[in-house]
Amino acid sequence: MNTSTFLPHLRNLPAYKDQIVHIEHIPPREATFGELEEPLHPALHASLESNRLLPLYSHQASAINAVRSGRNVVVVTPAASGKTLCYNISVLDAILTHRGSRALYLFPTKALAQDQLRSLRELTAPQRIKLNCATFDGDTPHWERTEIKRSAEIVLSNPDMVHLGILPNHRSWSGLLSRLKYIVVDEAHIYRGVFGSHVANVLRRLKRLCTFYGVSPQLICCSATIANPKEHVESLTGLPFEVFAEDGSPHGGKDFVFWNPPLLDEAKSARRSANSEATFILTELVQQGIRSLAFARSRRLTELIYLYVQDQLSQREPELAKMVKPYRAGYLAEDRRQIERELFEGQLLAAVATTALELGVDIGGLDATVLTGYPGSIASTWQQAGRSGRSRESSLSFLIGLDNPLDQYLMRHPDFFFGRSHENALIDPDNLHILKPHLICAAWELPLSDSDEQLFGDSCSQAEAELEEEGILRKHRGRWHPSPRVVYPAQEINIRSTSSQNYQLVDVTSGRLLETVEEANAFFQIHPGAVYLHQGESYLVTELDLKTRTAYAVPTDAPYYTQTKDITDISIVTAGLEKATGNIMVHLGEVEVTTTVLGFKKKRIFTEEVIGEEPLDLPPHSFPTVALWFEIPPQVEERLAAQRLDFAGGLHAAEHAAIALLPLFALCDRNDIGGVSTPLHPDTGKAQIFIYDAYPGGIGIAEKGFELITELWQATLKAISECPCQEGCPGCIQSPKCGNNNEPLDKKAAIVILEELVGGKK
């Protein structure tokens, strides 16, 4: 069966209950080509011809021409448009023409670096071009590293290894750094939020050492489509860029299906689980021989959907069950490489993956993608959907709506998704919680001078002063040096987190380390009594040692999973900006957030039924961040009282829905933000709703919400008022992360509050 007959097939199955709410027909597109202003090195030109990569698409030719004229370039085109050639051709031509040139490629994952190494070798193989290129990551054997430092012309790595391995040991890398002509930053849209803010400082440290070694390398960046590519890469690198966004590559047609799980209870608007729907679609795709990839939003759900599909296939066609595998971060490198190879070579019909396979690892031509829930941004949605149809053949993509306000808003307003421009990528390299550790690293690598303030930004001098007061930096003859107690500071920083402290999860029965968990997530995921999934196996956490940061677990066959209950308090530290929107005052400022995990619920895996609750005794976790907050006019409370509606429940419901919908306007995940609502906040004496960045120091999300507050209110009102439920449901006002068990909530009161916020009934 091909993709064009699959949708009619689904509609004829007994399990089909009108789940298809929209089909966007994306037509095929022919290629447009471009010309290079100067010829390539003959051997490279011949290799491109042998690989059938000529003529170049228009965006490839334009970007390469700009690189060869000395400009920094960012290429912003969809998946499978040939962005990789923009930098590979530029770099290879320079190395062949000017022997001795070097390049450093940076990818957000080790898998991408390995995949691009294979692409380079395939590209140069036809003409037997001698090219010394190698990956340098945590999996690189130590005996290979000396040779890579000495002779590699292209080093393929990731920001983590630049931060941990190259910059602190720059003198042993001087052969690369002193001849560095190009730095390639692939998948630049991934470098946003906390991770992007760290990477921006890593790139500034790299640029600083390049200057020390007398070179000023050009940068070539590639990105998925975002709203602010020029602003983003310039903030990321501190350098000016030229953008190339017109895609000249051909594409087969695609049917993009919005699939909403059917209602089980219309009054409560309870829907069938999106995981069950993903299982149903993926199982049918596999049975029809359609090569597919399903995405899930967490490691746990990846494992669950895989187990569900295995169960279905084992009952129907057991020989197909072994042709599906799960794929996610946390697996051993060799296991991930094996799954990638099996997908590429066609040994597997399908995989269930986290976003680890969202990026451009070449896993061959897939025919269908299944997205279990909106990935959180338009950019990521197109990246995941773009993993199918990577040739000129037609393809299918399914977006399954979760039972939450954001997904249900998109299910009811698909035009918002297909007609809207992409979101802004946000980073904040000046965040002192992120900048200060990097200044310590920079001083370790090479003493800081006053000229470095221009490189590290306006917060540099304040950060240096604070570090001096803390006894970490000291000034000597006009330069900042690390104090004697500072030893290899890079190893103290996890650039993918605001915390360098991780917890370990250990299998008691074998003594084996299963995984590491970030400090910010530890109390939510590996508390005593938690059920944790690892590679399809369930583990029950029996003990959490706070001193050693170690959780101990045993294998279990528990028929439930666990979900924590918590309470969050917020206090205003500094009220910064404020603005009037109608008669509503909106504020932006610094706050202190304190969260305490109080206990957890046990929920049956298939039915979500709560089968038990247990208390926990864990210390509170506090951090400073940035929040927006707005006041609720006094007449609203009077209006609600007259209608016998719950004011606190209305505030709580409006807060939940607003937080859920903010990712429509900022490139962030629901987990990147938090909120608090109260009828009487002690710092203001008024009813308030707060929305805050869930990371110390903030990363710009609250600022974006402050800027677009009216649009956020309008979308929130639509999401709640259009939901068919009577009293409120997960599709409008309930939150699975609510630490108060979604109590109190009042849907009608929330509508009244939001009508007042947007200036009257809509």
N, C-alpha and C positions, 0 to 999 in steps of 0.2 A: 504493500500500500504506500502511496506517496502522500505528501503533505496536503495536496489539494483535495484528496478524498477523505482525509482524516476527520475533519470537522463534521461532515455529514454522518460519518461512522459514529462519532460521539453522540450526536443528536438522536440516533436511533437506539442507544443503549438504555436499559431500564433505569440506570443510575442518573441519567440526564434529567434535570429538573429546571430547565431554562436558566442555567448558570451563565450562559453567554449574554452579557449585557451590552457589549460593543465589540465590533470588529473594525479595526483600522486597516484598510488596504493600502499598503505602501508599494507604489509601482516600481518596476525595475528601472534602472538608469544606465545609460550608455556612458562609456569613458570619454573624457576629454584629455588631450595630450599636450605636452609642452616641450620646449627645446632648451638645451643648455647653451649658455653663451660661449663657453669654451669647451673643447673636447676633453673627454676623460683620458686617463692613462690607458693605453691600448689593451693591456692585460685585463684591466677592470672592465672595460667596454666589452671585451670578448666574453668575459665571465657572465656579465649581465645578459648578453645575447644567448649564451648557452642555457642560462636559467630561465629564458623567456620572460625577462623583466623589462625589456625594451619594446616600444618606446615608453618613456616615463610619463606618468600622469601629470597633469598641469600643476598640481600643488607640490609634487615632488621636484619638478624642474625649477619652479619658482623658489622653493626653499633652498635648494642646493646652490642656485645662482647667488642668493643672498648670503649664504654661509661663505662661499668662495670670494665674496667681496668684502668679508671681514665683519659682518654683522652678527649679533646674537639673534637666534631664531627660535620661535615657538610654533610648532605645527599642531593645529587643533582640528582634527578631522575624525570621523567615526571609526569604530572598530573595523578591521580588515581593509583599511584604505591604503595600506602600504607606507605608514609613517616611518617604520623602521629603516626603510631604504634612504630616507632623507638624511639620516645621520650616518648610516653605514657607508653610503657612496661618498659622502663628504670626507669622512675619516679615512677610508681606504685610499681614496685618490691622493690625499695629503701625505699619507705614509709612503705610498709608492713613488710619489713625485719628490718628496723631501725626506729621504731616509733619515731616521733618527727622531722623527716626530712621534709623540706619544698621545694616547687618549685614555680617558677614564670614563667608563660607562656606569651610571648609577640606576639601579632598579629597586622598587620597593620590596621585592621578594627574591629569595634565592632561586626559586623556580624560574622566574623570568630571566635571570642572569644565565642560568644553565640553558634555557631555551634559545636565548640570543647567541650564545656561544656556538650552539649547533647551527644556527642560521648563518653565522659568519663563515663557518667551515664549509657549509654547502655553497655559499656564494663564491668563495675563492677556490673551490675544488676543481672546477672545469679547466682552469688555466694553470692549476698547481701553483697558485700564488703563495709564496712563502710569507706567512704571517704568524708572528708569535703572539697569540692571545690566550688569556686564561682567566678563569673565575677566581676571585679572592673573597671567600666568605667563611663562615664558621665551620663549614664542612671541608675546607681545603686542608689536606695533610700538611703538617709542619715541615716535612722534608721538601715539599714543593715550593714553599713560600720564598725561600732565598732565591731560587731561580726566577720566580715571578718578579720579584723586586729588581733583579739584575737585568732581565732581558725582555720582559713582556712589553709589546708595543701597544696592545690594548688590554687594559685590566677591567674586567666586568665585576662589579661589586654592588654594595648597597650602602645607604647612609650609615647604618649601624657599624659596619666594618671600617668605613672611613673615620667615623668618630672614635671607635675603640682601638683599631689596629694600625691605621695609616698615620693619622695626625699626631698621636702621642709619640710615634716612632719615626717621625718625618726624616730624620737624618739617614736612616737605613732605606728610605724611599726616595732619596734625593735624585736618583737616576730617573725615576718617573716624573717627579715634580718639577725638576729643572728643565725638562723637555716637553712639558705638557702643552699641547696645542689645542685640544678640545676636551671639554667636559660635557658629557651627554646626561641629561636628566630625563628619563623616560617616565611615563605615567605621572606627570607633574600634578594632575588634579588630585592624586592620592595624598599629596603632601599638604594637608589642610588640618585645621584644628591644632591639637597639642603636638601631634606627630610633625605636621608641617612647620610649626613654630620652632621645634627642635631642629629640623632639617635646615631651616633658614639660617640658624646659627652655626650648624656644621659647615654649610657652604661658605659662610663668611670666614670661618676659621681656615677652610681650605684655600680660599682666595688670598687670605693674609699670608699663608706660607708660600703660595705661588709667587707672590710679590717678593718675599724674602729670597726665593731662588731665582728671581729675575725674569719671570714669565708672566704673561697675562692671557690665559687661555680664553678662547671663545666658548660660549655656551650654546648648545643645541637642546631644546626641550621639546617633548611631545606630550600631548594631553588629550583626554576625552573632551567633548564639548562642554564648556562652562561659560557663564555669562561674562566673566572678567579675566580672560586668559592673560592679557598684557599686564594688567594690574597685579594679578596673582604671581606670575613668574618674576616680575620686577621686584615685588615684595619678598619673594622667596630667595632671590639671588642678589638683590641690591644692584642690578645692572639694567640698562635699557634693552628693550627687545622689539623685534618686528614680528607681527603675527601673520600666519598663513592659515586661513580657515576655509577656503573654497575647495571642496573635495572634488577631485577629478576622476576618482576611481569608479568602476562599474559595480552595480549591485543587482542581485536578483530580487524579485518582489518578495514581500513579507506580509503575512496576515498576522496582525498583532491583536490578540484576543484578550479582552477584559472579562474575567471569569469571577463571578460573585457566588460564594457558597450559598445554597438555598436556605431559606428561613425554616427553622424548626418550630419556632413559637413566634407568631407575628406580633403578639401583644408585647412580648419582651424583646422582640427583634433578635432573638438568639439564632445564630447561624451554625450550620455544620462546620466542623473544624477545617481550616484551610489545609492542615496537614493531611487530612483524609482526602481532600480534593486533589492535592498534589500527588498523593499515592495513586488515586484513581487514574489521573491523566497519564502519569509516568508509566504505570503498569500497562495501560492500553498502548502507549507509544512503543514500548519495548515489544509487546506481543505482535504489533504490526510491523516490526523490523525497522522502525524509524529511529535513527541515532539521535540521542537526546541528552540534555544536561539539565538537571533540576537544581535550583539554588534555594537554600534555606538561610535564615538570618542568624542562626547561632549554631555552635558546635552540637549542642544537645538535639536541636531539631533536625540537623543533618543526619545524626545517628538514628533518630526515631523514624524519619521518613524512609531511610534505607531499610530499617528493620521491617516496616510496614510493607514496602514493595517486595522484599524478600519473602515475606509471609504469603502475600498474594500470588506471586509467581510460583512458589513452591507447591501451592495447591493446584494451580492451573497448568503450568508448563515448567516443570522443575529444571529442565536443561537451560532455561533462560535465566534462572536465578543467579547463576555464577557469572553472568554477563553484565551484572550491575555491581558497582562498588561505591563506597563513600570516600570523600576526599575533603580534608580540612587541615588547617594549621594544627600543630601539636603531634602529628604523626612523624615518625622518623623520616629523614630525608630520602633514604633508599626506598621506603614504601611509597612516598609521594611520586618519586621519579618513575617507579614501576607502573603506577596507575596512569600517569601521563603518557607513558609509552604505549600501554595497552589501549588507551583511548585513541591515540594517534594512529596506531597500526590496525585499528578496527577490531581488536580482540574483545573489547567491551561494547555493548550496545548503549549503555547509559551510565551516568554517575550522578550521585547526589553530593553537592558541594556547598561549602560556605563561599564567601566572597574571595577566598584564596584562588578560585578559578575564574573570577570576574575579569582579571587582567589578561594581557595578551599572550599567555603561554599557548603555543601552537599545539592544539589537540586534534587537528584535522578538521574535516568538514562535517559539521553537525547539522541536522535538519530541523531540530526543535529545541526550544528552551522553555523551562517552566520556572517561573519566579514565584516562590511561596511568600507572598506579601510584598508590598512596595518596598524597595531597598532603601528608601529614605531620601533619595534625590533623583531628579530627572536624569542627571548624568550617569549615575550608577545603573538606573533602569535600562538605559540604552546600551551601556557597556555589557550588562548581562544578556539582554536580548540579542545583542550583536554577536554573541558566541555561536549562534546558529545563522546559517545563510552566509558563511564566509567564502562562498564561491558565487557564481552567477545563477545558481539554482534557487528556486523559491523555497521559502522557509516559514516556520511557524514560531510564534512566541506567545506564551500565556502569562498574564499577570493575574494571580489569584488574590482577591481582596481578603485581608485579615479583618477580624471583627474589631476594628478600632476606628476612631474618627477620621484619621488621615486616609486610610485605605478606602473607607466607605464614602468619603467625600469624592475621591477619584473615581470610584465605581459609578457614582451618580453624575459626575462631571468629567467624563473622559476628555471633553474638549479643553479643559484646563490643562491636562497633561500634554495633549498633542498640539495645542495651540500656543503654549507658553514657552518663553525663552528659558534657558537653563539657569540654575542658581549661581550665586556668587560663592567662590571658594574663599574661606576666611582663615587668616593666620594672624598671629600677634607675636613676632619675634622679640618685641620689647617687653613682654610679660616678665617681670622681675623673677618670678619663680622658675622661669625657663632660662632667661638670660644669665643670671648669676652663676649657675653651675658651668655654663659654657665659657664665661670669662675666666673662671678658675682653670678650666682646661686650656684655654688660649694662653694664659700666663705660664702654665706648665710647659707648653710647647715652645713658647717664645715670649719673654717678658713684654707686658703691655706698655704702650706709650700713648701720649696724648693724641697722636694721629689715628689711633684705633677707634676713637670716639666716632669719627666720621663713618667708619665701617660698621660698628655695632649699634649705632643709632643714639637717639636722644636720651635714652635711659641708662646709657653706659656709665656716665660719671656718678649717677646716684647709686648704681649697682656696685661700682668700685668702692665708693665711700662706705656702703653697708658691709661689704666684704672685709674692708679694713677694720671696721668697728668690731666685726665678729672674729677678728684675728686670723682670717684665712688668706688675705692678701696684705702685702706690706710694700710701701713705696721706698725705693732706693735710687738716688740719682735720677729722679724724674721718670722712673719706670716701675711698673707694678710687678712684683714677684710673688709666687705662692709661699706661704709660710712653711717652715720645715716639717710641720705635721701633715702637710698635704702630700699624699703618695698616690700616684697614678689616678687622678680624679675622674678620668673618663669611665672607669669601671663602676663608678658610683651613680652613673646616670643611665636610666632607661629612656631612650629617646622616643619610644612609643607610648610613654606614660608620663604623668606629672610626678610619679613616685618611682624611686629606684628600688623600693623594697617589694620583693615578691614573696609569696607563700609557696611552700612545697606541698604536694599531695603524694603521700607514700602508701603503697599497698602493704598492709601489715603482714599478710600471709607470705609474701615473697621478699619484702624489704625493698622492692623496686620503686624508683621514683616514677610516678605516672605523668605528672604535668606540673607546671608552675602556674600560679594564679596571681594577678596583680593585686597589690594591697587594697586598692579601692574596691575590688570585687570580692575579696576574700570572705568577708562576713556574710555576703549574700549567697555565695556559691559553695563554700566548704565549711560552714558552721557545723557544730555537732548535730547529728541527725539528718544532715543533708544527703540527698541521693545525687550522685555525680556520674555522668555518662562519659566513658572513655573508650573510643573505638568500638562502640556498640555494646560494651559491657557496663553494667551498673555497679557502682560502688557506694556503700553506706559509710559516711564519715562518722567515726566513733569518738574521735578526740581532736581538738584544736589547741595546739600549744602556742600561746601568744608570744612567749619568750623566744622560742626557736623558730617561730613562724612556720610551723609544720602541722599539716593535717594528716591524720592517720585514718585509713579506710580499709574496708573489707569487701570482697565481692558479694553482691546481693541479687536476689531475683524479686525484689520488692515490686508490686504492681502499681506503684505510685511514684510521682515526682514531688519535689518540695519547692515551696515558694515562700520567701520571707515576708514578715510584717515589720514595718519600721515607722518611726516618727521623725519629722524634720522640723527644726526651729530655725528662724532667720532673724538676724539683728542688723540694723543699718549702721554702717561704720561712717560713711561719707556720702551725702547726697550731692551728686555732681550736676548733671544736666537736668533740666526740666522743660516741658513745653505744654501748652494748653491745646487740647484737641476738642473743639466745642467748649463745653463747660467742664471737661474732664482734665485733670492735671496728671501728666505722665512723667515719671522720674527715671533717671538712670544713675547708678552709683555703686559704691563698694559696700559689700555686705559680708557677714560671717554666717556660714551655714553649718548647722550641727545635726547629724543624723545618728539615731540610735536604733539598732536592729533589736526588736523586742521578742520575736518568736517566728514560727513558721507554720505553714499549712501543708498537709499532705493531700495531693490530688491524684485521683485515678488517671492513669495514662490515657485511656481511650475516651472516658466520659467527662473528665474534668471535675468529677464529683469530689467535694471536700470530705475526706474520711477521718480527719483528725487535725488537731492543732497542739503545738507545744511551745512553751516559753523558752527564751534564751537569755543568758546573762552575759552580755558583751559590752565592752566600753564604747562610749560615744566617739564619733569621728567628726572633727571640725576642720573647716578650711575657709580661707577668704576667697571671694570671687566677685564678679560683677553681675548686677541684676537690674531689670527694669521693674517698675511697679506703678500701679495706678490706683487712684482713689475712686470709691463708689459714692456718687452723690447721695446725701441723706434722704432725698425724696424717694429713692429706690426702695429703701427699707420700709418706708411708710406704705408704698404701693404694694409691696409684697405682703405686708402685715394685713392690709385690707383684703387681699385675695387668699389669706391663710396659707401662704407659701413659706417655705423654709429659707431664710436669708443665708444662713451658713451653708446649707446644702446647695443653694444656687451659686454662691461664690466658688465652692469646691468643684461643682460641675463645670462652670465656665473656665476655671483654672485648668482642669484636666483636658478639656477640648482645645483650649488655646495652646497648651504645650504640645499636644498631639499634632496640631496643624502648623506650628512654627517651621518645621522642616520644609514646608512648601515654599518658604520665602528665603531660607538660609540653608546653605549646603551643610547639613548636620544630621545627626541621628537623634531619635527620640531619647536615647540614653545620654546624649551630650547636654541635656537640659533638665532642669527640675523646677518645681514650683511649690509655693505655699500660699494658702488663702486664709483669711481670718476676718471675722466681723469687727475685731478691735485689736489693732496691732499696738503693742506697748510703746514702740518708738514714735508712733505718729498719732495715736489716739483715734485712729479712723479705720474704717473697713478698707482692706487692701488685698490685691492679688499681686504676687511676686512671681517672676519668671527669671531663673538664674542659670548661668553657665555652670555645668557640673564639674568644672576643673578649677583647681586653685589659680587665682589671678585672672581667670576669664580668657576666652579666646575669640571674642568678637561677636558671639551669637546674640547676646542680650542687646548689644549696640544695634545690630541689624533689626531685631524685633522692635526696639525703640523707634528706629527710623521708619518702619513700615507698620506701625501699630494699628492704624485705621484699617488697612487691608487685612490684618490678622483678625481684628474684631469682626469684620464683615464675613470672612470665611468661616469663623467659628460659629457665628449666628446661623449661617446657612447649614453647616454640618449638623447642628443640633435640631433646628426647626424642621429640616427635611427628613430626618430619620423617622421611619414609620412606627417606632416603638412608642408606648404610652408613658412609661415612667423613667426611661433612661436605660441604656444598654451599653455593651462594650463598643458598639459601632458609633456611639456619640459621646457619652460622658463618663463611662466607666474606664478605669485604667488598670491593667494587670499589674502595674508596679506600685499601686497605691498602698502605702503603709498603713492606712486606716481602714482597710477592707472595704473601700468605696462607700464609706459612711461618714457624714450624711451626704446625700446627693439629691438634688431636686431639679429635674429637667425644666419644668415650667418656670421656676424661679430664675434659672440660668438664662432662658430666653428673654425674660423681662429685663434682667441686668444688661444683657448684650444689646437689646433694643435701645436702652438708654445710652450705652457707650457709643453706638454708631449714630446717635442723633435722632432717634425715633423709630417706629416700627418699619421693618423692611418686608 
